[in-house]
Amino acid sequence: MSKWSTLWRSDRMIYLRLRAFMFFMFGPVALFLPYLPLYLQHYGFTPAEIGWLLTIGPVVAMLANPVWGFVSDRLQNVKLVLLILMLGSLAASQFLFHLRPFWAVFAAMMLFYFFNTSINPINTTQVFQTIENTPLRFGSFRIWGSLGYAVIVLAAGPVMEALGIWQLGWVYGAAMAVAILFALALHRPASPKGRSARRTITFRETIRSLLQGRFALFLAASLLIFIPNGVTALYLSLFIEELGGTASSIGWSMFAAAVLEVPLFLLLDRWSKPNARSMLNLLLFATVMYVVRWLLMGFATTPLHIVLIQCMHSLSFGFYIYTAAQLVEYLTERSFRASGQTMYALVQGALSMAIAGSLGGYLYERLGPHTLYLLCSGLTVIGFAVMFALRLSLTRTRGNQERDDGLASEG
């Protein structure tokens, strides 16, 4: 075996290639959602139609993710499935960007999301299999995704201004092609043979876990808090353009939101405490930051205001997603923790985005963005009240401290 072949197969190069892939994998993500609304608006789609087109993604995700998860488990080849998903996304995106009738774009969007929504969870499996039985942590790889998103979304602004928003399809295709090249260079993790099979959770057990009092409160609060976050994800670019902003303004706003996640995750990983009171205090703080953020958006009058307000993204979104994942572990029984994380992701991601896309698009068109953001602030206040009720319930429960100590010892 040659010197270069040995170096290529070394652990150091395997991890370096994976980090590089994480960086470029988020390139297409940085291009698609921030700029797609402007692209659709350029071709005459209304805000309500744009909302319906973007809403189909979370709905398709509910069906596609289990399918691709099963395929991955059946083939025992995560890298192959990842490549299929990325190639399928690339092909479907070109249909999407070159069709004009609403029904045709809607069908192309369904096909695109069938492949695209599973890329991130399948890649997460790829990372965990690669670092299994090593001292490395998932966060040390996920940070490269945040950096890639921040850099590429910032660079995309001047590129889209120079080429024109109507060229988004080709730019997206180029970014996905680069990510596919890095995916081809990934190391294929060893198949997880010999592991004990996980117990299958029945539908009845899942519903029972979902309806458990405190966990149901947490899901309700998360839904109320993340619907406004979905509104921002879907309609921020339209809002910036309405205020006279350009593609560069959109890029800077997304960059400000993403780049500050990196130091925040490192800080929380080092200093946050895994007990109920600390976790809920962090979630309540994040919710207050959301309320302030949406209030400020309701009074924003220039693109610069939006960019500055987006700096609060890490204090709201960053704090929330980091802490919520730990709280799910606390609120669910050990045998239901994987199911609990799945249900939380469904509410926080798919369901909140579906509501934001449909109802948010209608309200954006009828009331305008400023009034919509004031309503979002009010909705988040209700979410804060539900989360505070959960905090009171947990802190008054007997034996809570013992369970906190047990969780801390596990961590």
KOLBAZA-88674 format. One record per residue (C-alpha): residue in one letter; x, y, z. Coordinates in steps of 0.02 Angstrom, whole numbers, plus 50000, padded with zeros to 5 digits. Layout:
<rokes>
{roke A; {X; Y; Z}} ...
</rokes>
This chain:
<rokes>
{roke M; {50000; 50000; 50000}} {roke S; {50072; 50169; 49949}} {roke K; {50110; 50311; 50067}} {roke W; {49967; 50417; 49998}} {roke S; {49844; 50273; 50011}} {roke T; {49892; 50246; 50192}} {roke L; {49872; 50431; 50228}} {roke W; {49701; 50435; 50141}} {roke R; {49639; 50291; 50248}} {roke S; {49706; 50361; 50411}} {roke D; {49585; 50415; 50547}} {roke R; {49645; 50594; 50533}} {roke M; {49602; 50603; 50348}} {roke I; {49435; 50514; 50374}} {roke Y; {49383; 50646; 50501}} {roke L; {49451; 50788; 50395}} {roke R; {49350; 50729; 50244}} {roke L; {49194; 50715; 50350}} {roke R; {49216; 50892; 50418}} {roke A; {49243; 50958; 50241}} {roke F; {49084; 50870; 50185}} {roke M; {48987; 50946; 50330}} {roke F; {49046; 51118; 50276}} {roke F; {48992; 51098; 50095}} {roke M; {48835; 50997; 50131}} {roke F; {48757; 51153; 50207}} {roke G; {48795; 51253; 50049}} {roke P; {48636; 51201; 49957}} {roke V; {48538; 51228; 50119}} {roke A; {48606; 51406; 50129}} {roke L; {48547; 51439; 49951}} {roke F; {48378; 51354; 49947}} {roke L; {48266; 51418; 50085}} {roke P; {48334; 51597; 50100}} {roke Y; {48323; 51633; 49912}} {roke L; {48184; 51519; 49848}} {roke P; {48043; 51638; 49902}} {roke L; {48124; 51778; 49801}} {roke Y; {48143; 51662; 49653}} {roke L; {47960; 51612; 49660}} {roke Q; {47905; 51792; 49684}} {roke H; {48006; 51840; 49530}} {roke Y; {47899; 51721; 49428}} {roke G; {47735; 51791; 49494}} {roke F; {47690; 51676; 49638}} {roke T; {47594; 51760; 49780}} {roke P; {47650; 51748; 49964}} {roke A; {47508; 51626; 49998}} {roke E; {47561; 51515; 49851}} {roke I; {47742; 51523; 49909}} {roke G; {47684; 51471; 50082}} {roke W; {47593; 51319; 50014}} {roke L; {47744; 51268; 49909}} {roke L; {47860; 51279; 50059}} {roke T; {47735; 51193; 50174}} {roke I; {47737; 51033; 50073}} {roke G; {47914; 50997; 50133}} {roke P; {47872; 50957; 50315}} {roke V; {47722; 50852; 50259}} {roke V; {47830; 50749; 50140}} {roke A; {47962; 50733; 50277}} {roke M; {47839; 50639; 50387}} {roke L; {47829; 50504; 50254}} {roke A; {48002; 50510; 50176}} {roke N; {48110; 50500; 50332}} {roke P; {48045; 50328; 50390}} {roke V; {48063; 50260; 50213}} {roke W; {48243; 50313; 50193}} {roke G; {48284; 50261; 50370}} {roke F; {48220; 50086; 50329}} {roke V; {48318; 50082; 50165}} {roke S; {48476; 50134; 50257}} {roke D; {48453; 49999; 50390}} {roke R; {48413; 49868; 50258}} {roke L; {48564; 49906; 50149}} {roke Q; {48683; 49939; 50294}} {roke N; {48767; 50070; 50185}} {roke V; {48737; 50247; 50245}} {roke K; {48857; 50324; 50120}} {roke L; {48764; 50247; 49972}} {roke V; {48595; 50307; 50035}} {roke L; {48667; 50481; 50065}} {roke L; {48729; 50488; 49885}} {roke I; {48560; 50429; 49819}} {roke L; {48472; 50566; 49917}} {roke M; {48591; 50702; 49856}} {roke L; {48583; 50646; 49675}} {roke G; {48394; 50636; 49686}} {roke S; {48387; 50811; 49760}} {roke L; {48498; 50878; 49622}} {roke A; {48391; 50801; 49484}} {roke A; {48225; 50854; 49564}} {roke S; {48287; 51031; 49593}} {roke Q; {48315; 51057; 49408}} {roke F; {48134; 51009; 49373}} {roke L; {48081; 51128; 49511}} {roke F; {48181; 51276; 49444}} {roke H; {48127; 51254; 49263}} {roke L; {47939; 51232; 49283}} {roke R; {47815; 51376; 49294}} {roke P; {47633; 51319; 49323}} {roke F; {47589; 51310; 49507}} {roke W; {47532; 51128; 49501}} {roke A; {47693; 51075; 49412}} {roke V; {47804; 51167; 49536}} {roke F; {47703; 51091; 49678}} {roke A; {47733; 50915; 49610}} {roke A; {47918; 50950; 49583}} {roke M; {47931; 51018; 49760}} {roke M; {47858; 50856; 49828}} {roke L; {47985; 50754; 49731}} {roke F; {48127; 50867; 49787}} {roke Y; {48080; 50857; 49971}} {roke F; {48059; 50668; 49959}} {roke F; {48246; 50658; 49934}} {roke N; {48307; 50816; 50019}} {roke T; {48225; 50809; 50190}} {roke S; {48315; 50649; 50237}} {roke I; {48491; 50708; 50195}} {roke N; {48525; 50784; 50365}} {roke P; {48464; 50638; 50475}} {roke I; {48552; 50510; 50365}} {roke N; {48711; 50614; 50374}} {roke T; {48693; 50622; 50563}} {roke T; {48693; 50432; 50563}} {roke Q; {48849; 50437; 50454}} {roke V; {48937; 50548; 50581}} {roke F; {48889; 50444; 50732}} {roke Q; {48944; 50282; 50647}} {roke T; {49110; 50361; 50597}} {roke I; {49153; 50423; 50772}} {roke E; {49087; 50270; 50863}} {roke N; {49208; 50204; 50995}} {roke T; {49313; 50363; 50983}} {roke P; {49327; 50511; 51104}} {roke L; {49262; 50629; 50969}} {roke R; {49094; 50716; 50993}} {roke F; {48959; 50754; 50866}} {roke G; {48968; 50940; 50902}} {roke S; {49147; 50951; 50838}} {roke F; {49079; 50901; 50666}} {roke R; {48912; 50994; 50672}} {roke I; {49002; 51158; 50700}} {roke W; {49075; 51142; 50525}} {roke G; {48898; 51136; 50457}} {roke S; {48857; 51301; 50543}} {roke L; {49017; 51378; 50476}} {roke G; {48980; 51316; 50301}} {roke Y; {48805; 51386; 50307}} {roke A; {48867; 51555; 50370}} {roke V; {49005; 51572; 50240}} {roke I; {48904; 51512; 50091}} {roke V; {48747; 51610; 50130}} {roke L; {48854; 51767; 50144}} {roke A; {48943; 51733; 49980}} {roke A; {48778; 51692; 49894}} {roke G; {48714; 51871; 49911}} {roke P; {48839; 51954; 49791}} {roke V; {48831; 51802; 49676}} {roke M; {48642; 51812; 49660}} {roke E; {48649; 52000; 49634}} {roke A; {48776; 51979; 49494}} {roke L; {48689; 51834; 49407}} {roke G; {48507; 51875; 49446}} {roke I; {48385; 51779; 49556}} {roke W; {48321; 51685; 49403}} {roke Q; {48488; 51592; 49397}} {roke L; {48459; 51516; 49569}} {roke G; {48430; 51342; 49496}} {roke W; {48602; 51334; 49417}} {roke V; {48689; 51405; 49571}} {roke Y; {48599; 51280; 49682}} {roke G; {48643; 51139; 49563}} {roke A; {48827; 51188; 49566}} {roke A; {48829; 51193; 49757}} {roke M; {48746; 51022; 49768}} {roke A; {48869; 50951; 49641}} {roke V; {49016; 51010; 49747}} {roke A; {48937; 50931; 49901}} {roke I; {48913; 50767; 49806}} {roke L; {49098; 50765; 49759}} {roke F; {49144; 50779; 49943}} {roke A; {49016; 50644; 49984}} {roke L; {49103; 50527; 49862}} {roke A; {49263; 50551; 49963}} {roke L; {49181; 50501; 50127}} {roke H; {49239; 50346; 50219}} {roke R; {49107; 50210; 50227}} {roke P; {49081; 50167; 50411}} {roke A; {49082; 49985; 50461}} {roke S; {48910; 49904; 50462}} {roke P; {48837; 49894; 50637}} {roke K; {48832; 49704; 50640}} {roke G; {48815; 49613; 50802}} {roke R; {48722; 49752; 50890}} {roke S; {48567; 49707; 50985}} {roke A; {48409; 49756; 50894}} {roke R; {48313; 49899; 50968}} {roke R; {48142; 49863; 51039}} {roke T; {48006; 49916; 50919}} {roke I; {47896; 50053; 50990}} {roke T; {47713; 50028; 50947}} {roke F; {47597; 50167; 50892}} {roke R; {47499; 50152; 51054}} {roke E; {47656; 50171; 51158}} {roke T; {47708; 50323; 51057}} {roke I; {47539; 50407; 51082}} {roke R; {47544; 50367; 51268}} {roke S; {47715; 50449; 51281}} {roke L; {47655; 50600; 51182}} {roke L; {47505; 50625; 51295}} {roke Q; {47607; 50613; 51455}} {roke G; {47565; 50774; 51547}} {roke R; {47730; 50865; 51564}} {roke F; {47798; 50807; 51397}} {roke A; {47637; 50863; 51313}} {roke L; {47658; 51035; 51394}} {roke F; {47835; 51044; 51326}} {roke L; {47778; 50997; 51151}} {roke A; {47637; 51126; 51157}} {roke A; {47757; 51262; 51213}} {roke S; {47883; 51215; 51079}} {roke L; {47750; 51221; 50943}} {roke L; {47691; 51395; 50996}} {roke I; {47870; 51458; 51006}} {roke F; {47929; 51385; 50841}} {roke I; {47785; 51437; 50728}} {roke P; {47854; 51616; 50726}} {roke N; {48027; 51545; 50696}} {roke G; {47956; 51455; 50543}} {roke V; {47880; 51619; 50482}} {roke T; {48053; 51697; 50486}} {roke A; {48133; 51549; 50397}} {roke L; {48004; 51558; 50257}} {roke Y; {47970; 51744; 50235}} {roke L; {48120; 51841; 50298}} {roke S; {48191; 51863; 50122}} {roke L; {48026; 51936; 50061}} {roke F; {48022; 52054; 50210}} {roke I; {48199; 52115; 50177}} {roke E; {48159; 52146; 49994}} {roke E; {48001; 52240; 50042}} {roke L; {48110; 52355; 50149}} {roke G; {48220; 52390; 49999}} {roke G; {48354; 52261; 50034}} {roke T; {48455; 52161; 49909}} {roke A; {48518; 51983; 49899}} {roke S; {48673; 52040; 49995}} {roke S; {48561; 52103; 50136}} {roke I; {48480; 51931; 50144}} {roke G; {48652; 51850; 50149}} {roke W; {48712; 51961; 50290}} {roke S; {48554; 51928; 50392}} {roke M; {48575; 51739; 50375}} {roke F; {48762; 51752; 50411}} {roke A; {48731; 51850; 50570}} {roke A; {48607; 51717; 50626}} {roke A; {48718; 51567; 50589}} {roke V; {48895; 51619; 50633}} {roke L; {48856; 51659; 50815}} {roke E; {48792; 51482; 50843}} {roke V; {48971; 51415; 50843}} {roke P; {49037; 51500; 51002}} {roke L; {48868; 51479; 51086}} {roke F; {48866; 51290; 51064}} {roke L; {49044; 51279; 51129}} {roke L; {49000; 51387; 51280}} {roke L; {48843; 51289; 51322}} {roke D; {48933; 51124; 51302}} {roke R; {49057; 51180; 51433}} {roke W; {48950; 51274; 51559}} {roke S; {48767; 51218; 51551}} {roke K; {48702; 51107; 51692}} {roke P; {48594; 50952; 51655}} {roke N; {48459; 50980; 51786}} {roke A; {48277; 51028; 51766}} {roke R; {48286; 51202; 51842}} {roke S; {48438; 51253; 51739}} {roke M; {48367; 51184; 51577}} {roke L; {48198; 51267; 51598}} {roke N; {48277; 51432; 51648}} {roke L; {48379; 51427; 51487}} {roke L; {48222; 51387; 51385}} {roke L; {48127; 51529; 51467}} {roke F; {48271; 51647; 51433}} {roke A; {48274; 51592; 51250}} {roke T; {48086; 51620; 51239}} {roke V; {48102; 51797; 51308}} {roke M; {48236; 51830; 51177}} {roke Y; {48113; 51768; 51045}} {roke V; {47978; 51887; 51109}} {roke V; {48098; 52035; 51102}} {roke R; {48163; 51981; 50932}} {roke W; {47990; 51972; 50853}} {roke L; {47939; 52138; 50931}} {roke L; {48091; 52221; 50856}} {roke M; {48053; 52141; 50687}} {roke G; {47879; 52215; 50698}} {roke F; {47954; 52389; 50703}} {roke A; {48101; 52363; 50583}} {roke T; {48106; 52490; 50441}} {roke T; {48272; 52454; 50353}} {roke P; {48369; 52299; 50299}} {roke L; {48507; 52348; 50422}} {roke H; {48381; 52334; 50564}} {roke I; {48346; 52154; 50510}} {roke V; {48531; 52110; 50504}} {roke L; {48559; 52178; 50679}} {roke I; {48403; 52092; 50748}} {roke Q; {48462; 51928; 50673}} {roke C; {48611; 51935; 50790}} {roke M; {48486; 51881; 50924}} {roke H; {48462; 51716; 50833}} {roke S; {48592; 51626; 50937}} {roke L; {48517; 51690; 51100}} {roke S; {48345; 51627; 51050}} {roke F; {48359; 51482; 50928}} {roke G; {48532; 51426; 50984}} {roke F; {48490; 51420; 51169}} {roke Y; {48325; 51333; 51135}} {roke I; {48378; 51190; 51021}} {roke Y; {48531; 51149; 51126}} {roke T; {48433; 51142; 51289}} {roke A; {48272; 51064; 51222}} {roke A; {48361; 50907; 51163}} {roke Q; {48423; 50878; 51341}} {roke L; {48253; 50915; 51417}} {roke V; {48173; 50782; 51305}} {roke E; {48292; 50656; 51384}} {roke Y; {48236; 50714; 51556}} {roke L; {48049; 50712; 51523}} {roke T; {48038; 50541; 51438}} {roke E; {48068; 50369; 51508}} {roke R; {48228; 50283; 51454}} {roke S; {48140; 50164; 51334}} {roke F; {48048; 50309; 51251}} {roke R; {48191; 50433; 51232}} {roke A; {48223; 50400; 51047}} {roke S; {48036; 50413; 51016}} {roke G; {48030; 50572; 51120}} {roke Q; {48167; 50653; 51016}} {roke T; {48074; 50604; 50857}} {roke M; {47912; 50680; 50919}} {roke Y; {47999; 50839; 50973}} {roke A; {48081; 50854; 50801}} {roke L; {47912; 50826; 50719}} {roke V; {47831; 50967; 50819}} {roke Q; {47979; 51086; 50817}} {roke G; {48016; 51059; 50633}} {roke A; {47882; 50986; 50521}} {roke L; {47722; 51038; 50610}} {roke S; {47777; 51215; 50654}} {roke M; {47841; 51245; 50477}} {roke A; {47680; 51178; 50402}} {roke I; {47576; 51300; 50505}} {roke A; {47697; 51443; 50471}} {roke G; {47694; 51410; 50285}} {roke S; {47506; 51400; 50265}} {roke L; {47434; 51518; 50396}} {roke G; {47589; 51629; 50396}} {roke G; {47580; 51654; 50209}} {roke Y; {47397; 51702; 50218}} {roke L; {47427; 51826; 50360}} {roke Y; {47582; 51898; 50274}} {roke E; {47479; 51934; 50119}} {roke R; {47329; 52003; 50215}} {roke L; {47411; 52099; 50358}} {roke G; {47589; 52131; 50303}} {roke P; {47752; 52078; 50387}} {roke H; {47753; 52206; 50528}} {roke T; {47583; 52157; 50596}} {roke L; {47625; 51973; 50570}} {roke Y; {47781; 51988; 50678}} {roke L; {47684; 52076; 50816}} {roke L; {47563; 51929; 50814}} {roke C; {47713; 51812; 50820}} {roke S; {47774; 51901; 50976}} {roke G; {47604; 51876; 51058}} {roke L; {47602; 51692; 51011}} {roke T; {47774; 51671; 51088}} {roke V; {47713; 51752; 51250}} {roke I; {47581; 51615; 51259}} {roke G; {47719; 51487; 51230}} {roke F; {47817; 51566; 51374}} {roke A; {47666; 51545; 51488}} {roke V; {47651; 51361; 51444}} {roke M; {47837; 51334; 51472}} {roke F; {47828; 51425; 51639}} {roke A; {47684; 51310; 51690}} {roke L; {47796; 51163; 51649}} {roke R; {47934; 51237; 51757}} {roke L; {47816; 51255; 51904}} {roke S; {47756; 51076; 51881}} {roke L; {47932; 51005; 51877}} {roke T; {48007; 51106; 52018}} {roke R; {47862; 51062; 52134}} {roke T; {47871; 50875; 52101}} {roke R; {47935; 50770; 52244}} {roke G; {48095; 50680; 52211}} {roke N; {48142; 50800; 52072}} {roke Q; {48314; 50832; 52145}} {roke E; {48354; 50647; 52152}} {roke R; {48315; 50628; 51968}} {roke D; {48419; 50782; 51929}} {roke D; {48566; 50703; 52018}} {roke G; {48541; 50542; 51923}} {roke L; {48538; 50633; 51756}} {roke A; {48694; 50731; 51803}} {roke S; {48787; 50572; 51847}} {roke E; {48737; 50495; 51680}} {roke G; {48801; 50648; 51588}} 
</rokes>
